């Protein structure tokens, strides 16, 4: 039996490819683009949440009379 690349493959290899859902080049590119888009979206969420967290910490520290220094709170 000949594979996609024209080389001889046995039935076991064909079954393994089908079992693991081996994708062709276009599918891989599409999948990679979807992963990139999802990663960008998640990174944007993380950045937004980090900014919100920092804003909340800053507001809390200015109201409570403490100053945040290197990850710990010290009274002023």
C-alpha positions in Angstrom: 0.0 0.0 0.0 1.3 3.5 -0.8 1.1 6.4 1.6 0.4 10.0 0.9 4.1 10.6 0.1 4.2 7.7 -2.3 6.2 5.4 0.0 5.1 1.9 0.9 3.3 1.7 4.2 1.8 -1.2 6.0 -1.8 -1.5 7.2 -0.7 -1.0 10.8 0.8 2.4 10.0 -2.4 3.4 8.2 -4.5 2.4 11.2 -2.2 4.3 13.5 -2.5 7.5 11.4 -6.3 7.2 11.3 -6.4 6.5 15.0 -4.3 9.5 15.9 -6.0 11.7 13.3 -2.9 12.7 11.4 -3.7 16.0 9.7 -2.6 17.2 6.3 -0.5 20.4 5.8 -3.5 22.7 5.4 -5.2 21.3 8.5 -2.1 21.8 10.5 -1.7 25.4 9.3 -5.4 26.1 10.2 -5.0 24.4 13.6 -1.8 26.4 14.3 -3.6 29.7 13.4 -6.5 28.8 15.7 -4.1 28.0 18.5 -2.3 31.3 17.9 -5.6 33.2 18.0 -6.6 31.4 21.2 -3.3 32.1 22.8 -3.5 35.8 21.9 -7.0 36.0 23.4 -5.9 34.3 26.6 -2.8 36.5 26.9 -5.1 39.6 26.5 -7.3 38.3 29.3 -4.3 37.7 31.6 -3.0 41.2 30.8 -6.4 42.8 31.5 -6.8 40.9 34.8 -3.3 41.8 35.9 -4.0 45.5 35.3 -7.3 45.2 37.2 -5.5 43.5 40.1 -2.7 46.1 40.2 -5.4 48.9 40.1 -7.3 47.3 43.0 -4.1 46.8 45.0 -3.1 50.4 44.4 -6.6 51.7 45.5 -6.5 49.5 48.6 -3.1 50.7 49.6 -3.8 54.4 49.1 -7.0 54.1 51.1 -5.5 52.0 53.9 -2.5 54.2 54.4 0.0 51.5 53.4 2.6 51.6 50.7 3.3 48.5 48.6 7.0 47.7 48.4 8.4 44.7 46.6 5.3 42.6 47.0 4.7 43.3 50.7 2.7 46.0 52.5 4.4 48.3 54.9 2.7 51.0 57.1 3.6 54.6 56.3 
